[in-house]
């Protein structure tokens, strides 16, 4: 007769190991949350927030308007009502929505109603998109804190969430793409073109002037 009792410790060890693996898998499978904001050029907002610990990815796109499946040319041409926006997909166990909102306000000029930096027009305005009452309250609290710190009116609106349309593949991860693009400097990488654009547009200079040492992404 086989010594069945001697198998129990091994079986128990296997069951414990399987349980730990399952628990670990459940932890990793915790759902990400999404914050949708508009902060001018979506290349810059994507580049900034993909540096934040706890952010899984940032998707560039369009939202807030009336035209379904808009193109970049249509949005920047005006008349669609859409903003250049991003979806920040993040792990709430590592970074909170409130923290992301604070970072957002300090990465833009929320006193400018006509666009952002060198980019002018409705598609480049700032905005926060809230999907429910809790998200709206958090956004309004962050806005009030920004106003108090600046001592100036913040014009960034908190709007109801709307359908989000992902931008063309060309725009995703533009800031780090090594693909070539034609510019007035000739063919250079998109990453190089992004850096030149950001500097020429004056984004970091204006953010630094507004927020000083509280500007989290200056030089990004």
Secondary structure, DSSP 8 states (H G I E B T S, - for coil): ---GGGGHHHHHHHHHHHHHHHHHHHHHT---EEEEEEESSHHHHHHHHTTSTTEEEEEEEEESSS-TT--HHHHHHSSS--EEEEEEEE-TTTS-HHHHHHHHHTTS-TT-SSEETTEESGGG-EEEEESSHHHHHHHHHHHHHHHHHHTS----EEEE---EEE--GGGTTGGG---EEEETTEEEEHHHHHHHHHHHHTHHHHHHHHHGGG-SSTT-
